[in-house]
């Protein structure tokens, strides 16, 4: 069975979010662990978390993915940024540990004034630090479109970060279709080749999730503005092919669309399922 869902809001709580997913025939979901531009964690409500867990189990909602805020900078040498990143990650992962099957998605961030090789090593060190403190919640790195000084846009850089992690059982990658396309990985015409490159640089065993995103910009422009599914440069057929590829079988797929509401997500999830 296809495991597919979308990005939803926790505004009304986790249980309501799970109900929203089921109402649109989604059997997985993604959400921000806190304001994506930074901010405090919402107050812990164990009744809400217990209700989420019970509802998810009853209705077959699996692999919920908490998305870390964008302001984390695990690669930079600045100690205050490192301390902030680690604090947020450990807070988030402690919360995710209360919801079985969760995984934690984060962007590798940017290098800025840090030498690139050092920045990659810093990400590994940060992952080692948080995984030692918070065991059992897999951390997934998102591939980036390569804007400015972003790190993690190439499979080789992602592989370098992951290779320095001690707890190999709890790290992986969420392959973002539109970010890969923005870098120049041709997911439209050569998905087999892209997955072969991923396998050589990282290993397909580390591929743990996929973002089914369409994009407004042409391939290789290092800019990633999401388009509605089927209205961008990747198109529905190429994204659908990802859900049917044998090397991606069994992975959870998450839709991210601009200003999408439940009606839009319901329509597109139904289209992928049909």
Buried (B, 14 or more C-beta within 10 A) or exposed (E): EBBBBBBBEBEEBBBBBBBBBBEBEBBBBBBBBBEEEEEEEBEEEEEBBBBBBEBBEEBEBBBBBBBBBBBBBBBBBBEEBBEBBBEBBBBBBBBBBBBEBBBBBBBBBBBBEBEEEEBBBBBBBBBBBBBEEBEEBBBBBBBBBBBEBBBBBBBEBBBBBBBBBEBEEBBBBBBBBBBBBBBBBBBBEEBEEBBEBBBEBBBEEBBBBBBBBBBBBEBEBBBBBBBBBBBBBBBBEBBBBBBEBEBBEEBBBBBBBBEBEBEBBBEBBEEBEE
